[in-house]
Amino acid sequence: MLLPVIMAGGSGSRLWPLSRELYPKQFLNISGDYSLLQQTFSRLEGLDHQPPLLICNEDHRFIAAEQLRFGGYKHSGIILEPVSRNTAPAIALAALQAIQSSEQNEDPLLLVLAADHLIETIQAFQSSVEKAIHYAQADKLVTFGIVPTAPETGYGYIKADETEGDAFTVCKFVEKPDLKSAEEYLASGDYYWNSGMFLFKASRYLEELKKHRPDIYSACKKAMAVVVPDMDFIRLNKAEFEVCPDDSIDFAVMEKTDSAMVVPMDAGWSDVGSWSALWDVSHKDDNQNVTRGDVITVGSTNSYLHSENKLIATVGVHNLVVVETKDAVLVAAKDQVQDVKSIVSQLRDAGRTEHQLHREVYRPWGKYDSIDFGKRDQVKRITVKPGEKLSIQMHHHRSEHWIVVSGTAKVTNGEKTILVTEDESTYIPLGTIHALENPGKIPLEMIEVQTGSYLGEDDIVRFEDRYGRS
């Protein structure tokens, strides 16, 4: 039976300011009412498969777990990468975990998918997967080649060789080409876009990895020798994984193996690698504008306009990308959106935080929104989910005033524990050990006013935390 392996480890910058390091694009609702991660799980419905195995960054674990819980998706665990080491090691971790956890020494077929792709035609996607099963069962390493629709220079290509039923042997992998080469590839009919999706036996992938990159195989084997279950999460040996080389599955295995096959897929695929790519695959109005949120246009065409909070009004603009969030606004020429990454680099180099997190930040217990800043004060709107509790903590540099807007707060303030209800408040002095909990059945909404000499998030000393952050 298939075991889908969904890789959700990316922290890309190409869809900034919606995408941030701590909230990357796989968790965004950029097409429809569900995130790209949730859509990846949904498109598996109808295939005969085990609950998927998810791989994600340590920093994203609670976002991923919450999105799966909210969508009601079953899974076989969430492998946490302590550091990013690219796709070849990530898939090795999944293969090792799949074999270790399988019953009766089964050798599952791993369907490797990225969590941040869009696929319009689910039936065509599933049809290609079902065609590929035969080859994977015959010990082939199958990749899925997207039938190209344009001379795209932003994708890698796969050149097909001899036909074998519904698949082709792989002649070679080609890096992102220039426009002339891409036009030649399209005209030849022998090339497919490299989708980054794969299907193979867990054991066959490990055999080929051990053969071609024994250093990666050895590091992953040691990292998975002793795993530590933690709620839904699977923790590996951090020290062993940190020494693992960084490499992609294409370079490490697929370009070297003599068992590579490519199955064509024509399913309306996109890796949503830029704002212009998102414009390409989105529904447009009569003026070829894509609008999301509160947007009014006059005499504007061919633009992508995305509002999170404020009204966006455009007059006489063309071929623009305008994206508004609570803490940033991007205005870019649609044909130059690849340079958004340089904005992110400038933010990082300047020591700012807009590249890393949103003003509204999600936590396992709920979320907070930093709605006002001053030199010695900060105001946050805090939402705590029913039954959840923040860590027992203290601060060296700030005191806090809590005002309950709705719901009930159970507050530990030094040696006292009190209930604070709607329209009531409490004060947490600097240096006092405290905790906040929602014992009720509805979300707890609070306003927090911080005052002090330093208001950074790293001024937290955690004594006890149910989410393993102490």
KAFEN-V642790 format. One record per pair of residues at least 24 apart in sequence whose ideal C-beta (glycine too) atoms are under 7 Angstrom apart, sorted by sequence separation. I is the first residue (numbers start at 1). J is the second residue. If there is no record, write none. Layout:
((I | J) (I | J))
This chain:
((51 | 75) (52 | 76) (53 | 77) (54 | 78) (55 | 79) (56 | 80) (57 | 81) (58 | 82) (109 | 133) (153 | 177) (219 | 243) (220 | 244) (365 | 389) (401 | 425) (402 | 426) (51 | 76) (54 | 79) (142 | 167) (153 | 178) (219 | 244) (279 | 304) (365 | 390) (411 | 436) (50 | 76) (53 | 79) (55 | 81) (153 | 179) (278 | 304) (328 | 354) (401 | 427) (402 | 428) (37 | 64) (57 | 84) (109 | 136) (327 | 354) (409 | 436) (410 | 437) (151 | 179) (157 | 185) (216 | 244) (400 | 428) (8 | 37) (38 | 67) (153 | 182) (216 | 245) (275 | 304) (399 | 428) (409 | 438) (410 | 439) (37 | 67) (41 | 71) (152 | 182) (160 | 190) (215 | 245) (304 | 334) (399 | 429) (433 | 463) (151 | 182) (159 | 190) (216 | 247) (303 | 334) (327 | 358) (399 | 430) (407 | 438) (408 | 439) (35 | 67) (41 | 73) (135 | 167) (151 | 183) (159 | 191) (160 | 192) (302 | 334) (326 | 358) (327 | 359) (398 | 430) (408 | 440) (38 | 71) (158 | 191) (325 | 358) (326 | 359) (407 | 440) (6 | 40) (157 | 191) (158 | 192) (213 | 247) (326 | 360) (55 | 90) (131 | 166) (151 | 186) (157 | 192) (395 | 430) (396 | 431) (407 | 442) (409 | 444) (27 | 63) (157 | 193) (158 | 194) (216 | 252) (407 | 443) (408 | 444) (22 | 59) (34 | 71) (157 | 194) (394 | 431) (407 | 444) (409 | 446) (55 | 93) (148 | 186) (155 | 193) (156 | 194) (394 | 432) (407 | 445) (55 | 94) (155 | 194) (213 | 252) (394 | 433) (406 | 445) (4 | 44) (23 | 63) (27 | 67) (212 | 252) (394 | 434) (405 | 445) (53 | 94) (152 | 193) (212 | 253) (392 | 433) (393 | 434) (405 | 446) (404 | 446) (405 | 447) (148 | 191) (209 | 252) (392 | 435) (403 | 446) (53 | 97) (148 | 192) (209 | 253) (212 | 256) (391 | 435) (402 | 446) (403 | 447) (2 | 47) (4 | 49) (53 | 98) (147 | 192) (148 | 193) (208 | 253) (390 | 435) (2 | 48) (3 | 49) (6 | 52) (8 | 54) (9 | 55) (11 | 57) (146 | 192) (275 | 321) (389 | 435) (390 | 436) (402 | 448) (1 | 48) (2 | 49) (3 | 50) (5 | 52) (8 | 55) (9 | 56) (145 | 192) (146 | 193) (1 | 49) (2 | 50) (4 | 52) (5 | 53) (6 | 54) (7 | 55) (8 | 56) (9 | 57) (145 | 193) (389 | 437) (400 | 448) (401 | 449) (1 | 50) (146 | 195) (208 | 257) (3 | 53) (5 | 55) (145 | 195) (388 | 438) (400 | 450) (144 | 195) (198 | 249) (387 | 438) (8 | 60) (384 | 436) (386 | 438) (398 | 450) (399 | 451) (144 | 197) (385 | 438) (398 | 451) (399 | 452) (143 | 197) (384 | 438) (386 | 440) (398 | 452) (143 | 198) (279 | 334) (386 | 441) (397 | 452) (8 | 64) (142 | 198) (386 | 442) (397 | 453) (398 | 454) (141 | 198) (142 | 199) (275 | 332) (386 | 443) (397 | 454) (398 | 455) (50 | 108) (142 | 200) (276 | 334) (385 | 443) (141 | 200) (276 | 335) (384 | 443) (383 | 443) (384 | 444) (276 | 337) (383 | 444) (398 | 459) (139 | 201) (275 | 337) (383 | 445) (397 | 459) (136 | 199) (141 | 204) (274 | 337) (396 | 459) (136 | 200) (141 | 205) (274 | 338) (382 | 446) (395 | 459) (136 | 201) (139 | 204) (395 | 460) (381 | 447) (382 | 448) (132 | 199) (141 | 208) (393 | 460) (394 | 461) (379 | 447) (380 | 448) (393 | 461) (393 | 462) (129 | 199) (192 | 262) (195 | 265) (379 | 449) (393 | 463) (391 | 462) (392 | 463) (9 | 81) (192 | 264) (377 | 449) (378 | 450) (392 | 464) (40 | 113) (377 | 450) (391 | 464) (195 | 269) (377 | 451) (391 | 465) (9 | 84) (40 | 115) (376 | 451) (43 | 119) (376 | 452) (173 | 250) (376 | 453) (378 | 455) (389 | 466) (37 | 115) (391 | 469) (36 | 115) (43 | 122) (47 | 126) (391 | 470) (7 | 87) (36 | 116) (46 | 126) (9 | 90) (173 | 254) (36 | 118) (43 | 125) (47 | 129) (114 | 196) (173 | 255) (7 | 90) (113 | 197) (112 | 197) (5 | 91) (112 | 198) (31 | 118) (111 | 199) (5 | 94) (26 | 115) (26 | 116) (109 | 199) (110 | 200) (170 | 260) (25 | 116) (170 | 261) (109 | 201) (110 | 202) (169 | 261) (170 | 262) (168 | 261) (107 | 201) (108 | 202) (167 | 261) (168 | 262) (3 | 98) (107 | 202) (110 | 205) (167 | 262) (107 | 203) (167 | 263) (166 | 263) (160 | 262) (99 | 202) (364 | 467) (98 | 202) (99 | 203) (158 | 262) (3 | 108) (5 | 110) (7 | 112) (3 | 109) (5 | 111) (10 | 116) (1 | 108) (2 | 109) (3 | 110) (4 | 111) (5 | 112) (6 | 113) (7 | 114) (8 | 115) (95 | 202) (7 | 115) (2 | 111) (4 | 113) (6 | 115) (95 | 205) (95 | 206) (143 | 254) (141 | 254) (91 | 205) (92 | 206) (141 | 257) (92 | 209) (143 | 260) (145 | 262) (147 | 264) (141 | 259) (147 | 265) (140 | 259) (141 | 260) (142 | 261) (143 | 262) (144 | 263) (145 | 264) (146 | 265) (147 | 266) (154 | 273) (139 | 259) (145 | 265) (88 | 209) (140 | 261) (142 | 263) (144 | 265) (146 | 269) (92 | 216) (96 | 220) (88 | 213) (92 | 217) (96 | 221) (135 | 261) (89 | 216) (93 | 220) (97 | 224) (88 | 216) (92 | 220) (96 | 224) (89 | 220) (93 | 224) (132 | 263) (131 | 263) (128 | 263) (128 | 264) (97 | 234) (128 | 265) (128 | 267) (125 | 265) (124 | 265) (124 | 266) (125 | 267) (93 | 236) (124 | 267) (121 | 267) (120 | 267) (121 | 268) (119 | 267) (120 | 268) (119 | 268) (119 | 269) (117 | 269) (118 | 270) (80 | 233) (117 | 270) (78 | 232) (80 | 234) (117 | 271) (118 | 272) (77 | 232) (78 | 233) (79 | 234) (80 | 235) (89 | 244) (117 | 272) (78 | 234) (82 | 238) (85 | 241) (116 | 272) (77 | 234) (83 | 241) (91 | 249) (82 | 241) (83 | 242) (85 | 244) (88 | 247) (82 | 242) (86 | 246) (88 | 248) (85 | 246) (86 | 247) (87 | 248) (88 | 249) (86 | 248) (87 | 249) (118 | 281) (88 | 252) (88 | 253) (65 | 232) (61 | 233) (230 | 468) (30 | 272) (25 | 272) (30 | 278) (31 | 282) (14 | 273) (14 | 274) (15 | 275) (63 | 362) (62 | 363) (62 | 364) (18 | 323) (17 | 323) (18 | 325) (17 | 325) (17 | 328) (17 | 330) (16 | 330) (16 | 340) (14 | 340) (13 | 340) (14 | 341) (16 | 343) (13 | 341) (16 | 344) (13 | 344) (21 | 355) (22 | 356) (23 | 357) (20 | 355) (21 | 356) (22 | 357) (23 | 358) (20 | 356) (17 | 354) (20 | 357) (20 | 358) (16 | 355) (13 | 355) (62 | 467))
